[in-house]
Amino acid sequence: MEIFAVSPDIICKRIYYNWNAIISDKDDNKFFYAAIAGNADYLVTNDGHFQDAQKIGFPRINIITADDFLSMVQ
């Protein structure tokens, strides 16, 4: 853990929110939070649990499948 504390490549972000956007698999919320904190344009996943997050109004994140993402970049 020491290497993480001193590494210049690691940015420590404190999470000051808890939306629980993904109820069916709460462990997936960390990826949702990372996408929000990183101001991501898209969260790319084939995990069906992320459909829970589509139902909330805020914060809004575009959740797309890997196939949809590949179609966009081709």
PDB file of N, H, CA, C and O in Angstrom:
ATOM      1  N   MET A   1       0.821  -1.192   0.000  1.00  0.00           N
ATOM      2  CA  MET A   1       0.000   0.000   0.000  1.00  0.00           C
ATOM      3  C   MET A   1       0.866   1.258   0.000  1.00  0.00           C
ATOM      4  O   MET A   1       0.445   2.310  -0.481  1.00  0.00           O
ATOM      5  N   GLU A   2       2.058   1.144   0.533  1.00  0.00           N
ATOM      6  H   GLU A   2       2.400   0.289   0.924  1.00  0.00           H
ATOM      7  CA  GLU A   2       2.974   2.289   0.594  1.00  0.00           C
ATOM      8  C   GLU A   2       3.254   2.855  -0.797  1.00  0.00           C
ATOM      9  O   GLU A   2       3.297   4.072  -0.978  1.00  0.00           O
ATOM     10  N   ILE A   3       3.443   1.974  -1.774  1.00  0.00           N
ATOM     11  H   ILE A   3       3.408   0.986  -1.626  1.00  0.00           H
ATOM     12  CA  ILE A   3       3.744   2.430  -3.130  1.00  0.00           C
ATOM     13  C   ILE A   3       2.603   3.277  -3.692  1.00  0.00           C
ATOM     14  O   ILE A   3       2.842   4.230  -4.433  1.00  0.00           O
ATOM     15  N   PHE A   4       1.374   2.933  -3.345  1.00  0.00           N
ATOM     16  H   PHE A   4       1.179   2.158  -2.743  1.00  0.00           H
ATOM     17  CA  PHE A   4       0.236   3.721  -3.818  1.00  0.00           C
ATOM     18  C   PHE A   4       0.213   5.103  -3.176  1.00  0.00           C
ATOM     19  O   PHE A   4      -0.167   6.083  -3.816  1.00  0.00           O
ATOM     20  N   ALA A   5       0.613   5.177  -1.933  1.00  0.00           N
ATOM     21  H   ALA A   5       0.922   4.380  -1.414  1.00  0.00           H
ATOM     22  CA  ALA A   5       0.587   6.446  -1.202  1.00  0.00           C
ATOM     23  C   ALA A   5       1.598   7.445  -1.748  1.00  0.00           C
ATOM     24  O   ALA A   5       1.367   8.653  -1.677  1.00  0.00           O
ATOM     25  N   VAL A   6       2.709   6.967  -2.289  1.00  0.00           N
ATOM     26  H   VAL A   6       2.896   5.986  -2.346  1.00  0.00           H
ATOM     27  CA  VAL A   6       3.770   7.885  -2.730  1.00  0.00           C
ATOM     28  C   VAL A   6       3.887   7.988  -4.242  1.00  0.00           C
ATOM     29  O   VAL A   6       4.637   8.829  -4.738  1.00  0.00           O
ATOM     30  N   SER A   7       3.177   7.166  -4.981  1.00  0.00           N
ATOM     31  H   SER A   7       2.568   6.483  -4.578  1.00  0.00           H
ATOM     32  CA  SER A   7       3.284   7.165  -6.437  1.00  0.00           C
ATOM     33  C   SER A   7       2.725   8.452  -7.044  1.00  0.00           C
ATOM     34  O   SER A   7       1.620   8.867  -6.693  1.00  0.00           O
ATOM     35  N   PRO A   8       3.480   9.092  -7.958  1.00  0.00           N
ATOM     36  CA  PRO A   8       2.964  10.293  -8.627  1.00  0.00           C
ATOM     37  C   PRO A   8       1.861   9.971  -9.640  1.00  0.00           C
ATOM     38  O   PRO A   8       1.178  10.871 -10.130  1.00  0.00           O
ATOM     39  N   ASP A   9       1.692   8.672  -9.951  1.00  0.00           N
ATOM     40  H   ASP A   9       2.247   7.942  -9.553  1.00  0.00           H
ATOM     41  CA  ASP A   9       0.681   8.267 -10.925  1.00  0.00           C
ATOM     42  C   ASP A   9      -0.681   8.002 -10.298  1.00  0.00           C
ATOM     43  O   ASP A   9      -1.648   7.731 -11.010  1.00  0.00           O
ATOM     44  N   ILE A  10      -0.765   8.078  -8.994  1.00  0.00           N
ATOM     45  H   ILE A  10       0.021   8.298  -8.416  1.00  0.00           H
ATOM     46  CA  ILE A  10      -2.012   7.810  -8.282  1.00  0.00           C
ATOM     47  C   ILE A  10      -2.609   9.123  -7.788  1.00  0.00           C
ATOM     48  O   ILE A  10      -1.929   9.929  -7.153  1.00  0.00           O
ATOM     49  N   ILE A  11      -3.861   9.319  -8.082  1.00  0.00           N
ATOM     50  H   ILE A  11      -4.413   8.664  -8.597  1.00  0.00           H
ATOM     51  CA  ILE A  11      -4.576  10.502  -7.608  1.00  0.00           C
ATOM     52  C   ILE A  11      -5.638  10.035  -6.614  1.00  0.00           C
ATOM     53  O   ILE A  11      -6.517   9.245  -6.960  1.00  0.00           O
ATOM     54  N   CYS A  12      -5.554  10.516  -5.413  1.00  0.00           N
ATOM     55  H   CYS A  12      -4.840  11.157  -5.132  1.00  0.00           H
ATOM     56  CA  CYS A  12      -6.518  10.144  -4.389  1.00  0.00           C
ATOM     57  C   CYS A  12      -7.736  11.057  -4.486  1.00  0.00           C
ATOM     58  O   CYS A  12      -7.621  12.279  -4.399  1.00  0.00           O
ATOM     59  N   LYS A  13      -8.888  10.450  -4.664  1.00  0.00           N
ATOM     60  H   LYS A  13      -8.981   9.457  -4.734  1.00  0.00           H
ATOM     61  CA  LYS A  13     -10.143  11.209  -4.735  1.00  0.00           C
ATOM     62  C   LYS A  13     -11.033  10.767  -3.597  1.00  0.00           C
ATOM     63  O   LYS A  13     -11.306   9.577  -3.444  1.00  0.00           O
ATOM     64  N   ARG A  14     -11.484  11.705  -2.803  1.00  0.00           N
ATOM     65  H   ARG A  14     -11.262  12.672  -2.927  1.00  0.00           H
ATOM     66  CA  ARG A  14     -12.454  11.380  -1.756  1.00  0.00           C
ATOM     67  C   ARG A  14     -13.852  11.449  -2.364  1.00  0.00           C
ATOM     68  O   ARG A  14     -14.174  12.371  -3.113  1.00  0.00           O
ATOM     69  N   ILE A  15     -14.654  10.482  -2.036  1.00  0.00           N
ATOM     70  H   ILE A  15     -14.393   9.733  -1.427  1.00  0.00           H
ATOM     71  CA  ILE A  15     -16.018  10.439  -2.550  1.00  0.00           C
ATOM     72  C   ILE A  15     -16.925  11.070  -1.502  1.00  0.00           C
ATOM     73  O   ILE A  15     -16.986  10.620  -0.358  1.00  0.00           O
ATOM     74  N   TYR A  16     -17.625  12.115  -1.912  1.00  0.00           N
ATOM     75  H   TYR A  16     -17.576  12.480  -2.841  1.00  0.00           H
ATOM     76  CA  TYR A  16     -18.502  12.839  -1.003  1.00  0.00           C
ATOM     77  C   TYR A  16     -19.973  12.624  -1.341  1.00  0.00           C
ATOM     78  O   TYR A  16     -20.833  13.407  -0.938  1.00  0.00           O
ATOM     79  N   TYR A  17     -20.247  11.578  -2.071  1.00  0.00           N
ATOM     80  H   TYR A  17     -19.548  10.942  -2.399  1.00  0.00           H
ATOM     81  CA  TYR A  17     -21.612  11.316  -2.489  1.00  0.00           C
ATOM     82  C   TYR A  17     -21.863   9.816  -2.420  1.00  0.00           C
ATOM     83  O   TYR A  17     -20.926   9.018  -2.398  1.00  0.00           O
ATOM     84  N   ASN A  18     -23.110   9.450  -2.386  1.00  0.00           N
ATOM     85  H   ASN A  18     -23.871  10.098  -2.404  1.00  0.00           H
ATOM     86  CA  ASN A  18     -23.484   8.045  -2.342  1.00  0.00           C
ATOM     87  C   ASN A  18     -24.866   7.915  -2.960  1.00  0.00           C
ATOM     88  O   ASN A  18     -25.876   7.974  -2.260  1.00  0.00           O
ATOM     89  N   TRP A  19     -24.906   7.736  -4.281  1.00  0.00           N
ATOM     90  H   TRP A  19     -24.085   7.688  -4.850  1.00  0.00           H
ATOM     91  CA  TRP A  19     -26.182   7.684  -4.968  1.00  0.00           C
ATOM     92  C   TRP A  19     -26.811   6.300  -4.942  1.00  0.00           C
ATOM     93  O   TRP A  19     -28.027   6.176  -5.091  1.00  0.00           O
ATOM     94  N   ASN A  20     -26.015   5.264  -4.756  1.00  0.00           N
ATOM     95  H   ASN A  20     -25.028   5.365  -4.634  1.00  0.00           H
ATOM     96  CA  ASN A  20     -26.519   3.890  -4.853  1.00  0.00           C
ATOM     97  C   ASN A  20     -27.345   3.706  -6.117  1.00  0.00           C
ATOM     98  O   ASN A  20     -28.479   3.229  -6.076  1.00  0.00           O
ATOM     99  N   ALA A  21     -26.761   4.090  -7.223  1.00  0.00           N
ATOM    100  H   ALA A  21     -25.840   4.479  -7.256  1.00  0.00           H
ATOM    101  CA  ALA A  21     -27.456   4.042  -8.509  1.00  0.00           C
ATOM    102  C   ALA A  21     -27.716   2.621  -8.976  1.00  0.00           C
ATOM    103  O   ALA A  21     -28.680   2.372  -9.700  1.00  0.00           O
ATOM    104  N   ILE A  22     -26.869   1.688  -8.570  1.00  0.00           N
ATOM    105  H   ILE A  22     -26.085   1.889  -7.982  1.00  0.00           H
ATOM    106  CA  ILE A  22     -27.008   0.307  -9.007  1.00  0.00           C
ATOM    107  C   ILE A  22     -27.409  -0.529  -7.797  1.00  0.00           C
ATOM    108  O   ILE A  22     -26.571  -0.909  -6.980  1.00  0.00           O
ATOM    109  N   ILE A  23     -28.676  -0.799  -7.703  1.00  0.00           N
ATOM    110  H   ILE A  23     -29.357  -0.490  -8.368  1.00  0.00           H
ATOM    111  CA  ILE A  23     -29.220  -1.479  -6.535  1.00  0.00           C
ATOM    112  C   ILE A  23     -29.045  -2.989  -6.636  1.00  0.00           C
ATOM    113  O   ILE A  23     -28.793  -3.647  -5.627  1.00  0.00           O
ATOM    114  N   SER A  24     -29.173  -3.545  -7.830  1.00  0.00           N
ATOM    115  H   SER A  24     -29.378  -3.010  -8.650  1.00  0.00           H
ATOM    116  CA  SER A  24     -29.136  -4.995  -7.991  1.00  0.00           C
ATOM    117  C   SER A  24     -27.748  -5.601  -7.759  1.00  0.00           C
ATOM    118  O   SER A  24     -27.640  -6.802  -7.512  1.00  0.00           O
ATOM    119  N   ASP A  25     -26.690  -4.793  -7.833  1.00  0.00           N
ATOM    120  H   ASP A  25     -26.778  -3.817  -8.033  1.00  0.00           H
ATOM    121  CA  ASP A  25     -25.331  -5.258  -7.523  1.00  0.00           C
ATOM    122  C   ASP A  25     -24.533  -4.060  -7.017  1.00  0.00           C
ATOM    123  O   ASP A  25     -23.832  -3.394  -7.779  1.00  0.00           O
ATOM    124  N   LYS A  26     -24.650  -3.804  -5.740  1.00  0.00           N
ATOM    125  H   LYS A  26     -25.219  -4.344  -5.120  1.00  0.00           H
ATOM    126  CA  LYS A  26     -24.070  -2.600  -5.138  1.00  0.00           C
ATOM    127  C   LYS A  26     -22.569  -2.473  -5.359  1.00  0.00           C
ATOM    128  O   LYS A  26     -22.036  -1.364  -5.330  1.00  0.00           O
ATOM    129  N   ASP A  27     -21.877  -3.586  -5.579  1.00  0.00           N
ATOM    130  H   ASP A  27     -22.309  -4.487  -5.602  1.00  0.00           H
ATOM    131  CA  ASP A  27     -20.437  -3.545  -5.829  1.00  0.00           C
ATOM    132  C   ASP A  27     -20.111  -2.818  -7.137  1.00  0.00           C
ATOM    133  O   ASP A  27     -18.999  -2.315  -7.299  1.00  0.00           O
ATOM    134  N   ASP A  28     -21.062  -2.757  -8.068  1.00  0.00           N
ATOM    135  H   ASP A  28     -21.965  -3.166  -7.937  1.00  0.00           H
ATOM    136  CA  ASP A  28     -20.849  -2.068  -9.341  1.00  0.00           C
ATOM    137  C   ASP A  28     -20.883  -0.549  -9.205  1.00  0.00           C
ATOM    138  O   ASP A  28     -20.449   0.156 -10.116  1.00  0.00           O
ATOM    139  N   ASN A  29     -21.384  -0.035  -8.096  1.00  0.00           N
ATOM    140  H   ASN A  29     -21.737  -0.608  -7.356  1.00  0.00           H
ATOM    141  CA  ASN A  29     -21.476   1.415  -7.920  1.00  0.00           C
ATOM    142  C   ASN A  29     -20.123   2.105  -8.036  1.00  0.00           C
ATOM    143  O   ASN A  29     -20.058   3.256  -8.469  1.00  0.00           O
ATOM    144  N   LYS A  30     -19.038   1.425  -7.655  1.00  0.00           N
ATOM    145  H   LYS A  30     -19.091   0.490  -7.303  1.00  0.00           H
ATOM    146  CA  LYS A  30     -17.718   2.054  -7.713  1.00  0.00           C
ATOM    147  C   LYS A  30     -17.356   2.454  -9.141  1.00  0.00           C
ATOM    148  O   LYS A  30     -16.678   3.462  -9.344  1.00  0.00           O
ATOM    149  N   PHE A  31     -17.798   1.682 -10.130  1.00  0.00           N
ATOM    150  H   PHE A  31     -18.349   0.864  -9.965  1.00  0.00           H
ATOM    151  CA  PHE A  31     -17.518   2.017 -11.521  1.00  0.00           C
ATOM    152  C   PHE A  31     -18.373   3.192 -11.980  1.00  0.00           C
ATOM    153  O   PHE A  31     -17.916   4.043 -12.742  1.00  0.00           O
ATOM    154  N   PHE A  32     -19.600   3.231 -11.517  1.00  0.00           N
ATOM    155  H   PHE A  32     -19.972   2.539 -10.897  1.00  0.00           H
ATOM    156  CA  PHE A  32     -20.481   4.358 -11.813  1.00  0.00           C
ATOM    157  C   PHE A  32     -19.900   5.644 -11.220  1.00  0.00           C
ATOM    158  O   PHE A  32     -19.858   6.677 -11.888  1.00  0.00           O
ATOM    159  N   TYR A  33     -19.453   5.573  -9.964  1.00  0.00           N
ATOM    160  H   TYR A  33     -19.488   4.733  -9.422  1.00  0.00           H
ATOM    161  CA  TYR A  33     -18.867   6.741  -9.302  1.00  0.00           C
ATOM    162  C   TYR A  33     -17.599   7.202 -10.005  1.00  0.00           C
ATOM    163  O   TYR A  33     -17.361   8.403 -10.133  1.00  0.00           O
ATOM    164  N   ALA A  34     -16.781   6.251 -10.464  1.00  0.00           N
ATOM    165  H   ALA A  34     -16.974   5.275 -10.360  1.00  0.00           H
ATOM    166  CA  ALA A  34     -15.547   6.612 -11.172  1.00  0.00           C
ATOM    167  C   ALA A  34     -15.865   7.324 -12.485  1.00  0.00           C
ATOM    168  O   ALA A  34     -15.175   8.274 -12.858  1.00  0.00           O
ATOM    169  N   ALA A  35     -16.895   6.876 -13.182  1.00  0.00           N
ATOM    170  H   ALA A  35     -17.455   6.104 -12.879  1.00  0.00           H
ATOM    171  CA  ALA A  35     -17.286   7.528 -14.432  1.00  0.00           C
ATOM    172  C   ALA A  35     -17.778   8.946 -14.170  1.00  0.00           C
ATOM    173  O   ALA A  35     -17.470   9.860 -14.935  1.00  0.00           O
ATOM    174  N   ILE A  36     -18.535   9.137 -13.100  1.00  0.00           N
ATOM    175  H   ILE A  36     -18.785   8.394 -12.479  1.00  0.00           H
ATOM    176  CA  ILE A  36     -19.019  10.478 -12.751  1.00  0.00           C
ATOM    177  C   ILE A  36     -17.856  11.372 -12.343  1.00  0.00           C
ATOM    178  O   ILE A  36     -17.738  12.500 -12.822  1.00  0.00           O
ATOM    179  N   ALA A  37     -16.996  10.870 -11.456  1.00  0.00           N
ATOM    180  H   ALA A  37     -17.092   9.953 -11.067  1.00  0.00           H
ATOM    181  CA  ALA A  37     -15.864  11.660 -10.971  1.00  0.00           C
ATOM    182  C   ALA A  37     -14.907  12.010 -12.102  1.00  0.00           C
ATOM    183  O   ALA A  37     -14.300  13.081 -12.100  1.00  0.00           O
ATOM    184  N   GLY A  38     -14.773  11.108 -13.063  1.00  0.00           N
ATOM    185  H   GLY A  38     -15.266  10.238 -13.064  1.00  0.00           H
ATOM    186  CA  GLY A  38     -13.875  11.350 -14.190  1.00  0.00           C
ATOM    187  C   GLY A  38     -14.520  12.123 -15.319  1.00  0.00           C
ATOM    188  O   GLY A  38     -13.888  12.356 -16.349  1.00  0.00           O
ATOM    189  N   ASN A  39     -15.777  12.528 -15.142  1.00  0.00           N
ATOM    190  H   ASN A  39     -16.290  12.339 -14.305  1.00  0.00           H
ATOM    191  CA  ASN A  39     -16.511  13.279 -16.161  1.00  0.00           C
ATOM    192  C   ASN A  39     -16.499  12.535 -17.502  1.00  0.00           C
ATOM    193  O   ASN A  39     -16.291  13.132 -18.558  1.00  0.00           O
ATOM    194  N   ALA A  40     -16.725  11.226 -17.435  1.00  0.00           N
ATOM    195  H   ALA A  40     -16.894  10.741 -16.577  1.00  0.00           H
ATOM    196  CA  ALA A  40     -16.691  10.383 -18.631  1.00  0.00           C
ATOM    197  C   ALA A  40     -17.864  10.692 -19.548  1.00  0.00           C
ATOM    198  O   ALA A  40     -18.967  10.994 -19.091  1.00  0.00           O
ATOM    199  N   ASP A  41     -17.609  10.612 -20.837  1.00  0.00           N
ATOM    200  H   ASP A  41     -16.713  10.367 -21.208  1.00  0.00           H
ATOM    201  CA  ASP A  41     -18.685  10.773 -21.810  1.00  0.00           C
ATOM    202  C   ASP A  41     -19.569   9.529 -21.853  1.00  0.00           C
ATOM    203  O   ASP A  41     -20.781   9.619 -22.048  1.00  0.00           O
ATOM    204  N   TYR A  42     -18.943   8.370 -21.669  1.00  0.00           N
ATOM    205  H   TYR A  42     -17.958   8.297 -21.511  1.00  0.00           H
ATOM    206  CA  TYR A  42     -19.664   7.103 -21.717  1.00  0.00           C
ATOM    207  C   TYR A  42     -19.125   6.155 -20.661  1.00  0.00           C
ATOM    208  O   TYR A  42     -17.948   6.209 -20.303  1.00  0.00           O
ATOM    209  N   LEU A  43     -19.989   5.294 -20.171  1.00  0.00           N
ATOM    210  H   LEU A  43     -20.945   5.250 -20.461  1.00  0.00           H
ATOM    211  CA  LEU A  43     -19.591   4.158 -19.358  1.00  0.00           C
ATOM    212  C   LEU A  43     -19.923   2.945 -20.217  1.00  0.00           C
ATOM    213  O   LEU A  43     -21.090   2.680 -20.506  1.00  0.00           O
ATOM    214  N   VAL A  44     -18.893   2.212 -20.621  1.00  0.00           N
ATOM    215  H   VAL A  44     -17.946   2.428 -20.386  1.00  0.00           H
ATOM    216  CA  VAL A  44     -19.067   1.092 -21.539  1.00  0.00           C
ATOM    217  C   VAL A  44     -19.093  -0.207 -20.753  1.00  0.00           C
ATOM    218  O   VAL A  44     -18.122  -0.552 -20.080  1.00  0.00           O
ATOM    219  N   THR A  45     -20.197  -0.924 -20.837  1.00  0.00           N
ATOM    220  H   THR A  45     -20.986  -0.645 -21.384  1.00  0.00           H
ATOM    221  CA  THR A  45     -20.339  -2.188 -20.115  1.00  0.00           C
ATOM    222  C   THR A  45     -21.423  -3.044 -20.748  1.00  0.00           C
ATOM    223  O   THR A  45     -22.371  -2.538 -21.350  1.00  0.00           O
ATOM    224  N   ASN A  46     -21.261  -4.339 -20.599  1.00  0.00           N
ATOM    225  H   ASN A  46     -20.492  -4.749 -20.111  1.00  0.00           H
ATOM    226  CA  ASN A  46     -22.304  -5.278 -20.999  1.00  0.00           C
ATOM    227  C   ASN A  46     -23.024  -5.840 -19.781  1.00  0.00           C
ATOM    228  O   ASN A  46     -23.850  -6.745 -19.902  1.00  0.00           O
ATOM    229  N   ASP A  47     -22.709  -5.304 -18.615  1.00  0.00           N
ATOM    230  H   ASP A  47     -22.038  -4.569 -18.516  1.00  0.00           H
ATOM    231  CA  ASP A  47     -23.313  -5.747 -17.365  1.00  0.00           C
ATOM    232  C   ASP A  47     -24.731  -5.173 -17.260  1.00  0.00           C
ATOM    233  O   ASP A  47     -24.915  -3.957 -17.218  1.00  0.00           O
ATOM    234  N   GLY A  48     -25.707  -6.043 -17.221  1.00  0.00           N
ATOM    235  H   GLY A  48     -25.558  -7.031 -17.255  1.00  0.00           H
ATOM    236  CA  GLY A  48     -27.105  -5.622 -17.173  1.00  0.00           C
ATOM    237  C   GLY A  48     -27.483  -4.865 -15.911  1.00  0.00           C
ATOM    238  O   GLY A  48     -28.485  -4.151 -15.902  1.00  0.00           O
ATOM    239  N   HIS A  49     -26.705  -5.004 -14.849  1.00  0.00           N
ATOM    240  H   HIS A  49     -25.890  -5.584 -14.856  1.00  0.00           H
ATOM    241  CA  HIS A  49     -27.006  -4.293 -13.605  1.00  0.00           C
ATOM    242  C   HIS A  49     -26.953  -2.776 -13.773  1.00  0.00           C
ATOM    243  O   HIS A  49     -27.585  -2.045 -13.011  1.00  0.00           O
ATOM    244  N   PHE A  50     -26.214  -2.309 -14.750  1.00  0.00           N
ATOM    245  H   PHE A  50     -25.700  -2.903 -15.369  1.00  0.00           H
ATOM    246  CA  PHE A  50     -26.069  -0.871 -14.937  1.00  0.00           C
ATOM    247  C   PHE A  50     -27.333  -0.217 -15.473  1.00  0.00           C
ATOM    248  O   PHE A  50     -27.421   1.009 -15.529  1.00  0.00           O
ATOM    249  N   GLN A  51     -28.305  -1.018 -15.865  1.00  0.00           N
ATOM    250  H   GLN A  51     -28.233  -2.014 -15.819  1.00  0.00           H
ATOM    251  CA  GLN A  51     -29.582  -0.455 -16.301  1.00  0.00           C
ATOM    252  C   GLN A  51     -30.286   0.249 -15.145  1.00  0.00           C
ATOM    253  O   GLN A  51     -31.088   1.155 -15.368  1.00  0.00           O
ATOM    254  N   ASP A  52     -29.990  -0.165 -13.910  1.00  0.00           N
ATOM    255  H   ASP A  52     -29.338  -0.902 -13.730  1.00  0.00           H
ATOM    256  CA  ASP A  52     -30.536   0.523 -12.733  1.00  0.00           C
ATOM    257  C   ASP A  52     -30.163   2.008 -12.755  1.00  0.00           C
ATOM    258  O   ASP A  52     -30.977   2.872 -12.431  1.00  0.00           O
ATOM    259  N   ALA A  53     -28.922   2.282 -13.144  1.00  0.00           N
ATOM    260  H   ALA A  53     -28.261   1.580 -13.408  1.00  0.00           H
ATOM    261  CA  ALA A  53     -28.417   3.659 -13.139  1.00  0.00           C
ATOM    262  C   ALA A  53     -29.097   4.520 -14.204  1.00  0.00           C
ATOM    263  O   ALA A  53     -29.140   5.744 -14.078  1.00  0.00           O
ATOM    264  N   GLN A  54     -29.622   3.891 -15.240  1.00  0.00           N
ATOM    265  H   GLN A  54     -29.587   2.897 -15.342  1.00  0.00           H
ATOM    266  CA  GLN A  54     -30.316   4.643 -16.292  1.00  0.00           C
ATOM    267  C   GLN A  54     -31.637   5.210 -15.796  1.00  0.00           C
ATOM    268  O   GLN A  54     -32.164   6.160 -16.374  1.00  0.00           O
ATOM    269  N   LYS A  55     -32.175   4.630 -14.724  1.00  0.00           N
ATOM    270  H   LYS A  55     -31.748   3.858 -14.254  1.00  0.00           H
ATOM    271  CA  LYS A  55     -33.487   5.037 -14.220  1.00  0.00           C
ATOM    272  C   LYS A  55     -33.443   6.291 -13.363  1.00  0.00           C
ATOM    273  O   LYS A  55     -34.475   6.926 -13.147  1.00  0.00           O
ATOM    274  N   ILE A  56     -32.253   6.663 -12.867  1.00  0.00           N
ATOM    275  H   ILE A  56     -31.415   6.147 -13.043  1.00  0.00           H
ATOM    276  CA  ILE A  56     -32.179   7.845 -12.014  1.00  0.00           C
ATOM    277  C   ILE A  56     -31.968   9.082 -12.875  1.00  0.00           C
ATOM    278  O   ILE A  56     -31.353   9.006 -13.939  1.00  0.00           O
ATOM    279  N   GLY A  57     -32.466  10.194 -12.425  1.00  0.00           N
ATOM    280  H   GLY A  57     -32.966  10.256 -11.561  1.00  0.00           H
ATOM    281  CA  GLY A  57     -32.377  11.427 -13.205  1.00  0.00           C
ATOM    282  C   GLY A  57     -31.054  12.155 -13.054  1.00  0.00           C
ATOM    283  O   GLY A  57     -30.617  12.845 -13.975  1.00  0.00           O
ATOM    284  N   PHE A  58     -30.419  12.010 -11.910  1.00  0.00           N
ATOM    285  H   PHE A  58     -30.774  11.450 -11.162  1.00  0.00           H
ATOM    286  CA  PHE A  58     -29.156  12.703 -11.663  1.00  0.00           C
ATOM    287  C   PHE A  58     -28.285  11.832 -10.785  1.00  0.00           C
ATOM    288  O   PHE A  58     -28.791  11.238  -9.833  1.00  0.00           O
ATOM    289  N   PRO A  59     -27.042  11.734 -11.054  1.00  0.00           N
ATOM    290  CA  PRO A  59     -26.313  12.281 -12.201  1.00  0.00           C
ATOM    291  C   PRO A  59     -26.556  11.418 -13.435  1.00  0.00           C
ATOM    292  O   PRO A  59     -26.786  10.212 -13.341  1.00  0.00           O
ATOM    293  N   ARG A  60     -26.500  12.050 -14.552  1.00  0.00           N
ATOM    294  H   ARG A  60     -26.314  13.029 -14.628  1.00  0.00           H
ATOM    295  CA  ARG A  60     -26.781  11.375 -15.813  1.00  0.00           C
ATOM    296  C   ARG A  60     -25.469  10.941 -16.450  1.00  0.00           C
ATOM    297  O   ARG A  60     -24.546  11.745 -16.581  1.00  0.00           O
ATOM    298  N   ILE A  61     -25.382   9.694 -16.842  1.00  0.00           N
ATOM    299  H   ILE A  61     -26.131   9.041 -16.736  1.00  0.00           H
ATOM    300  CA  ILE A  61     -24.208   9.178 -17.552  1.00  0.00           C
ATOM    301  C   ILE A  61     -24.708   8.301 -18.691  1.00  0.00           C
ATOM    302  O   ILE A  61     -25.662   7.542 -18.520  1.00  0.00           O
ATOM    303  N   ASN A  62     -24.082   8.400 -19.827  1.00  0.00           N
ATOM    304  H   ASN A  62     -23.307   9.017 -19.966  1.00  0.00           H
ATOM    305  CA  ASN A  62     -24.450   7.576 -20.975  1.00  0.00           C
ATOM    306  C   ASN A  62     -23.838   6.192 -20.800  1.00  0.00           C
ATOM    307  O   ASN A  62     -22.619   6.032 -20.864  1.00  0.00           O
ATOM    308  N   ILE A  63     -24.678   5.206 -20.581  1.00  0.00           N
ATOM    309  H   ILE A  63     -25.668   5.335 -20.529  1.00  0.00           H
ATOM    310  CA  ILE A  63     -24.217   3.833 -20.414  1.00  0.00           C
ATOM    311  C   ILE A  63     -24.523   3.094 -21.704  1.00  0.00           C
ATOM    312  O   ILE A  63     -25.679   2.989 -22.114  1.00  0.00           O
ATOM    313  N   ILE A  64     -23.463   2.576 -22.349  1.00  0.00           N
ATOM    314  H   ILE A  64     -22.524   2.661 -22.016  1.00  0.00           H
ATOM    315  CA  ILE A  64     -23.624   1.896 -23.624  1.00  0.00           C
ATOM    316  C   ILE A  64     -22.922   0.542 -23.581  1.00  0.00           C
ATOM    317  O   ILE A  64     -22.053   0.304 -22.742  1.00  0.00           O
ATOM    318  N   THR A  65     -23.307  -0.330 -24.489  1.00  0.00           N
ATOM    319  H   THR A  65     -24.013  -0.137 -25.171  1.00  0.00           H
ATOM    320  CA  THR A  65     -22.688  -1.654 -24.564  1.00  0.00           C
ATOM    321  C   THR A  65     -21.374  -1.559 -25.340  1.00  0.00           C
ATOM    322  O   THR A  65     -21.106  -0.568 -26.019  1.00  0.00           O
ATOM    323  N   ALA A  66     -20.577  -2.593 -25.225  1.00  0.00           N
ATOM    324  H   ALA A  66     -20.794  -3.398 -24.673  1.00  0.00           H
ATOM    325  CA  ALA A  66     -19.300  -2.637 -25.948  1.00  0.00           C
ATOM    326  C   ALA A  66     -19.537  -2.612 -27.456  1.00  0.00           C
ATOM    327  O   ALA A  66     -18.787  -1.963 -28.185  1.00  0.00           O
ATOM    328  N   ASP A  67     -20.561  -3.305 -27.931  1.00  0.00           N
ATOM    329  H   ASP A  67     -21.170  -3.832 -27.339  1.00  0.00           H
ATOM    330  CA  ASP A  67     -20.870  -3.296 -29.364  1.00  0.00           C
ATOM    331  C   ASP A  67     -21.244  -1.900 -29.847  1.00  0.00           C
ATOM    332  O   ASP A  67     -20.819  -1.477 -30.922  1.00  0.00           O
ATOM    333  N   ASP A  68     -22.040  -1.185 -29.051  1.00  0.00           N
ATOM    334  H   ASP A  68     -22.384  -1.529 -28.178  1.00  0.00           H
ATOM    335  CA  ASP A  68     -22.407   0.190 -29.415  1.00  0.00           C
ATOM    336  C   ASP A  68     -21.172   1.082 -29.473  1.00  0.00           C
ATOM    337  O   ASP A  68     -21.041   1.921 -30.365  1.00  0.00           O
ATOM    338  N   PHE A  69     -20.271   0.894 -28.514  1.00  0.00           N
ATOM    339  H   PHE A  69     -20.377   0.213 -27.790  1.00  0.00           H
ATOM    340  CA  PHE A  69     -19.046   1.693 -28.495  1.00  0.00           C
ATOM    341  C   PHE A  69     -18.170   1.396 -29.728  1.00  0.00           C
ATOM    342  O   PHE A  69     -17.638   2.311 -30.357  1.00  0.00           O
ATOM    343  N   LEU A  70     -18.034   0.111 -30.055  1.00  0.00           N
ATOM    344  H   LEU A  70     -18.467  -0.632 -29.544  1.00  0.00           H
ATOM    345  CA  LEU A  70     -17.255  -0.236 -31.236  1.00  0.00           C
ATOM    346  C   LEU A  70     -17.859   0.343 -32.500  1.00  0.00           C
ATOM    347  O   LEU A  70     -17.125   0.770 -33.390  1.00  0.00           O
ATOM    348  N   SER A  71     -19.166   0.366 -32.597  1.00  0.00           N
ATOM    349  H   SER A  71     -19.763   0.020 -31.874  1.00  0.00           H
ATOM    350  CA  SER A  71     -19.832   0.962 -33.749  1.00  0.00           C
ATOM    351  C   SER A  71     -19.539   2.457 -33.834  1.00  0.00           C
ATOM    352  O   SER A  71     -19.392   3.005 -34.927  1.00  0.00           O
ATOM    353  N   MET A  72     -19.455   3.111 -32.678  1.00  0.00           N
ATOM    354  H   MET A  72     -19.575   2.666 -31.790  1.00  0.00           H
ATOM    355  CA  MET A  72     -19.189   4.561 -32.652  1.00  0.00           C
ATOM    356  C   MET A  72     -17.774   4.887 -33.123  1.00  0.00           C
ATOM    357  O   MET A  72     -17.567   5.887 -33.811  1.00  0.00           O
ATOM    358  N   VAL A  73     -16.808   4.058 -32.763  1.00  0.00           N
ATOM    359  H   VAL A  73     -16.976   3.246 -32.205  1.00  0.00           H
ATOM    360  CA  VAL A  73     -15.414   4.385 -33.077  1.00  0.00           C
ATOM    361  C   VAL A  73     -14.963   3.870 -34.423  1.00  0.00           C
ATOM    362  O   VAL A  73     -13.866   4.200 -34.873  1.00  0.00           O
ATOM    363  N   GLN A  74     -15.786   3.068 -35.076  1.00  0.00           N
ATOM    364  H   GLN A  74     -16.678   2.800 -34.711  1.00  0.00           H
ATOM    365  CA  GLN A  74     -15.396   2.551 -36.406  1.00  0.00           C
ATOM    366  C   GLN A  74     -15.660   3.556 -37.485  1.00  0.00           C
ATOM    367  O   GLN A  74     -15.393   3.289 -38.656  1.00  0.00           O
TER     368      GLN A  74
END
